[in-house]
């Protein structure tokens, strides 16, 4: 029909759905293909050779005023039970006889964003059960809230998986997952206080900020020839 269009890929592992011939035609005909992460960019470039020059990496924005490490920390471990429920239930089963009594595990379930942020501000450890995700948000929100994050990257989180905050577990290694959590609990208990890595938190907040998102969107408008008013970052 001659209508210019773009495709926004929020998960590089969902682009396989559909007839391959139709997908090839759609991606080859797009003026711009936005991708939510470096990993999603890799997936698109691998699946549709020849479109690399039309891929535009964009970032989502996290509200660093809401997800912040300002609250007094408690001996709380958080996780999202809807993420790989079978894996998380097995990790909890392995932890049940070993986690010290002064620690508790609190699921993040049925909460508003405000409630989630308040809980993450109080917790010290977040268990990530990400699976084939574009750029998983919960582990990043937990990190910005001052948590030590242990778990799966879901592939898409590898770009922000800084070793001073994040501890990667091979997907499916639920026994190793539990052991990593227990080791982190022991290290925290033995340390004098609980320190958050503010320089890394600030760097992550800047990368996934409203300012960066605006810059990305302006570049997209320019690519599509839609910035008729000459908007600038």
N, C-alpha and C positions, 0 to 999 in steps of 0.2 A: 504493500500500500504506500510505500515511500515515506513512512513516518519514522523519524529517528527515535531510537529507544535505547535504554540502558538496562542492564541486569545487575541486581544487587545480591551478591553471594554472601550470606551470613554464616553458612556452614559448607565447607568444601566437600563434605562427605554426603551431602544430599543432592549433589548435582548429577548423580547417576540415575535419578528417578525419571523415567520417561523413555521414549523410543530414541535410541542413539542417533538416528538420522535426523530426527526433529531437533534434538538438543544441539547437534553440530550446526544445523542451519540457524538456530536461534542465536547461538554464541558468535558464530562467524558474522552474523548480520548486525550485531550490537555496535553502537558507536562507542560505548563505554561499558566496562564491566567493573563494578565496584566490589572490592573484597574486604572483609572485616579483619583479616589477619594475614601475617606472612604465610602461615600454613594454608589458608584458603587460596592465596595467590598461587602457591605451589601446586595445589590441586587443580585449579582452573587451567594453568599453563600446561600441566601434564595431560589433562583430559582433552583440551582443545588446542592443539598446536597451531601457531599462527596468530593467536589473539594477544600475545604477550604485550605488544605495544599499546593495547587499548585497556589494559588493566590498571585501575586506580585504587591503591590501598587507602582505606579510610579508617578512622578510629571512632569508637563510641566514647561518650563522655560519662564519667562517674562523678557523682556529686561528692567532692572531697570535704564539703562542709557538713555533710551528713555522715559519711563513712570516714571517721577520723579516730585517732588513738588518744582521745582526751580523758576518757573515763578511767577510774581506778580498776585495775584488772583483778579478776577472781580466778580460781582454779577450775575453769570451765572449758570443756572441749565441745565444740559445735560441729554439726554436719547437717546435710540436707537428705532426709530419708527417701525422697522421691528420686534421687540420683542413684542409679544402680542399686536398688533396694536389696537385692540378693547379696551383693558385695558388702554393703555397709552392715547388714545384719550379721554376716559372718565375722567381720572385724569386731563388732561389739561382743559377739559370743566368745571370741578369743581373748578379749580384754577383761571379761567379767571377774575372773579370779585374781587378776594381777594389778588392776588399777587401784592406787591408794585410796583409802576411804575419804580423804580430804579433797578428792577430785570428783567432778561430776560430768556426765555427758548429757548435753541438752540438744534435742533435735530442733532444727529450724523448719517449722511446719505450720501452715495456716496463719502466718503472721503478715502484718502490713510491712511496707518498706521501713517505716519508722521503727517498728518493733524489732525488725531484723537488725537494723543499724545499732539500736540500743544494746541488743544481745551481743553482737560482734564486738562492740566497744568493751564489754565486760570480759569476754572470753580470751583465753591465751592461745588456744590451739584450734585450728579449723581443719577438719578432715575433708579432702576434696575427692569426690567420686565422679569426676568428669569423664565422659565417654564420647569420643568422636565429635568434638565441639569446635565451632568456628573460632571463638575467642571467649572461653568461659568467664562469666562475670562473677559468680560467687567467690571463687578463690581470690580474685583481685579486690573485691570489696572487703573480704576478710583481712587481706594484707594491709590495705589502707587503714583498717581499724586497729592495726597493731597486733595481729595474730601471727603466730608461726603456722604456716600452712604445710600440711603433709598429705600426699596422695598422688592422684593421677593428673597428668597434664591435659588429657583429652586431645593431645597433639597441638591444638590451637593456643594453649597457654604457654608453650615453650618460649615464646618471645618475651614474656615478662617473668619467667621462672628464675628469679635471682636467688643464688644459694644462701644468702644471708637471711632470707625469709622463707624460702620455699624448699621443701625436701621431696624429691620425686620418688614415687613408688611405681614399679613396673605394673602395668594394668593386669589385674588378676591375681597378684601376689598378696592375697588377703592376710596370710599368716605374717609375711614380712611387713605388711602395713601395720598390723597390731604391734609388732616388735618395734617399729620406728616410733610409733606413738608412745610406747612405754619408755623408750630411750629418751625421747624429748621431755617427757614428764619428769624423769629422773634428773636430767640435766637442769631443768627449771627449778626443781626442788633443791638441788645442791647449790645453785647460784645465789648470789646475794642480790635479791630483787629481780624484777623482770624488766629487761630493757627492750624497747622497740627500736627498730633501725630507721630513724627519722630521715636520714639522707636518701635511702632507697624509697621510702614511702613518698617523699616529696617528688622524686624523679618519676615514679609511677603515676602520681597524681597529675604531673605536668604532661606526660605522654597521653593519658586518657582524660584530657580536660575539655571543657566547652570551647576553649580557644583553639585547640588543635582540631576539634570537630568542625568548627566554623571554617578554619583554613581549608580543611579537606572538602567541605561542601562548596566553597567558593571555587576551588580548583575544578570540581565536578561541573559547576555551572559554566565555567569557561570552556571546558572540554565539549559540552553539549551546545555551546553557542547561545546560552540562555542568560548570560550576565549583561543584559542590555543597559543596565543602569551603572555599570562600572564599579560594582561593589568590590571592596578590598578588605583584606584580613586586618 
